[in-house]
Amino acid sequence: MKKILVLLLTLLPFAVSADSYKEIEVKNGGTIAGTVRLKGSPRIEQLKVAQDNARCGTTKTSPSLVVGKDNVVANAVISIEGISQGKQFPAEQPVIDQEKCEYNPHVTIVPLGSKFQIVNSDPILHNVHSYDMGKTDAVGRPDTIFNIALPVAGMKRELPADVPGIHMTLCDAGHPWMNAYVVVTQHPYYAVSDANGSFTIDNVPPGTYKIKMWHEGVPALKDGKLDFNSDKPYELEKSVTVAVGAKENVDFEFSLR
């Protein structure tokens, strides 16, 4: 219980502000780009697959820490803190697929008040259970946002993004290694580091900002399953001044606890 509370208190500062964001025309905006790296050796968890082996395989690597060449880190969330106006939200509807018993992408950015889609590309049952990591129920587990079954290959569900903050998504249909994050945001100045650890946030109004990196941490395992008593997320902040039409470089590096 103590570890759960620590995790939730760490996530809360990342939650979306209640203030509204104003879309404006950004003239001569700048760009913030950089790379996220891990300092030291990674800790990679291998999880045993107990069912649906024909589709899922026999083992899965936990997606919570993806480290590439030169220790670059994928799936870190980068955001500008407290920005109240700027570019428009992207028009495309985010899609989360379930393929070979994995969520793709692992981290999805969704604008508050919009909709996103979940797809099952596997010929087996997946049950998508999403939790609000900023709230807990009576027994101390994160609150459920939605809990839906997708039993048929090709099945799709469109869902509203009406709860701001960070949501952990698991599968209750016997695939405990499956986890993903949906980050519901009130402004579009977010990015997720790619397989090369790189991120870019463009069309930023000139000014000085705090830019934040968030990484989910490495989940604890309990009986070979992902557990809510995870290593708490990693968070770093830096200050950056964006000049008119300029590209500013901001790199992040963190070590495992």
N, C-alpha and C positions, 0 to 999 in steps of 0.2 A: 504493500500500500504506500509506503514512504517513497519508493522509487517512482510509482505512478504519479504521486503528487509533485515530485521534483520535475518529472517530464512535462506535466501540464503547466506548471509555473514557468518553465522555460519556453513553452510554445506560446503562451499568452501574449508576450510583447510583439510577436509576429502577426497577431490578429489584425484584421483590417479596421481602420478607424471608422467611426460612425459618420464623419464628415463626408460630404459629397465631393466627387471629383468632377471638374469642369473640362470638357473637351474644347480646345481652342486650336487655331492655326499656329503652328510652331514655325517661325521664320529663323533661318540660320541656326537650326538646332545642332547640337553636338552629339558625340557618340562616346559611350563608356564600354570598354572591352577589356577582357583579361582572361586569366587562366586560374583554375582551382587545382591545388596539388595537396597530396598527403605527404607529411614529413615522417619518415620512418617506414617500417614494414607494415603492409596491410594485414588485416585479419579477415580472411575469407571463410565463410561458413558453408559447409556442404550439408544439404538436407536430404534425408532419405524419402523416396517416393513410395507410398504404401499401397496405392491403388491407381487404376487407369494407366498402367505402365506402357501399354501400346501407344498411347498418345503423349503421355507426360515423360516417359523415360524412367530410369531407375533412381537417379539422383538429380538434384537441382542445386545450383549455386545461389545463395541468398543474393537478391538484387539490391540489398541495402547499402553495399559498399562496392562500387564498380571502379576499379583502378586500372589505368592503362599504362602505356610506355611513359617512362620518366615520372611515374607516380601521379599522373593527372587523374582527376576525380570527376566522374560523370554524375549527373542528377543532383548537383547542388543548386539551390535556389538563390538567385541574386535579385535584390530589389533596391529601389531608391526609397528611402524612408520619408514619409510626410509630404510627398509632392501632391499638390492640390489641383494643378491644372497642367494640361499639355496635350499630347497627341491623342488621336482616337484609338479606341479599342480595335483589335483585329476583327475582321468580318467573319472569318472562318469559324465554324462550329467545332470545338474540340471533340475528338473521338478517342476512346480508350478501348483497345481490342484485347481479347483473351485468346491467345494462340499458343498451342503446345503447352498449355497450363501455366502461362505467364501473362502478366499484364503488360501491355505495350501502348504508350510509353509508361515508364515507371513513375514519372512525375508529370502532372498535367496542370497547366495554369488556365483557370476559367474565370471570366469576368463575373462579378456579382450581378445577379439579376438576369443572367443569360441562361442558356441551356447547353448541355453537353450530352454526348451519346456514348453508350456502352454496348459493345458488340461481342457476341460469342462466336468465334471462328472454329471452335472445337466441337466434334461430334459427341460430346459428353456434357453432363450437367455441371454448370458453375453457378454458385450462389454468391452474389456480390453483396458484401456487408460493409457499409461505410460508417465510420465512427468520427464524431467531432472530438478532436483531441484537446479542445479547450473547455470541455464540460464533462462531468461525470454523473453517473446514475446513482441509485441508492446503495449499490454494492461496490461502488468505486471504479466501475468500468466506464470507459468513455461512452458518451451518449450515442445512440444509433441515429444516423441521419436517414439512411434507407437500407433496406434488406430485401433484395429481389433475386428471384431465380431465373436463369436463362438456360433452359434444358435442351435447346435445339440449336444445331449449327446454323449460323446465319441470323440468329435472332438478335434484335436490336431493341434497346430501350432509350428513350430520350428523357433526361432528368433535369429538373431545375437546379440552378446554383443559387439558392436563396439563403444559404447559411455561410457567412464569411468565416475565413480562417483556414486551418490546415486539417484535412480529413484523411485518415488512414483507411484504406480499402483492403479487405481480406476476402478469402473465399471459404465459405462454410461447408462446401460440398466435398470435404475430404482432401483438400489441396492446401494445407496450412502454410506452405512456403510462399504462396502467392500473396504479395502485398504491393501496394502502390499508394501514391499520395495525390490528392486533388487539392490544389491551393486556390481558394476562391478569393479574388482580389477586387479592390475597389478602384484601382488605377492600372494602366497597362505597362508600367515601367518595371516589369519582371522579366527574368530570363532563367533558363535552366542550362547548366553546363552540359556540353555534349560529350561524345566518346573521347574527344581530345582534351577534355577539361575546359574548353573554351566557351565563352559567353559574350554576347553583344546586346547592349541596350541602346537603341538609336533614337534620333529625333528628340533629344533631351533639351529643354529650354536652357539657355545659358544661366549659370548660377552655381552656388556651392551647396553640396548635398552630402548627406550620410548615405553610404551604400552598404548594404548588409548581405552577408552570405549565411545561408542556413543549410545544414546537412542533417539528415534524419538521425544519424548515429547508427550503431550496429546493434540489431535486436538481440536480446537474450534468447537462448533456446531452453525449452522445457519439454522433456520427453521427445526431442527431435522436432518440436514445433516452435514457430515464432511466438513470442510472449510479449505482453504489454510492458513488462518490467525490463525495458530496453535501456541500453546506454543512452543517456539523455542527448538531445541534439547538440550539434556543434554550431556556434554562432560567432561571427566576427563582424566588426564594423570598421569602416574607413571613411575618411572625409575626402571628397574630390571636388575640384572646381572645374566646371565645364565652360570653356570659352566658346565664342561664336564660331560655329562651323568646325570646331576642333574635335580630335579624337583623343580621349584620355585613357591611359592604361591603368587598370587596378587589378592586382593579382592577390589571391588569397592562398594561405597555406595553413593547415592544421595537423595536429598530431593526435593519435588515438589515446584515450585515457588508459 
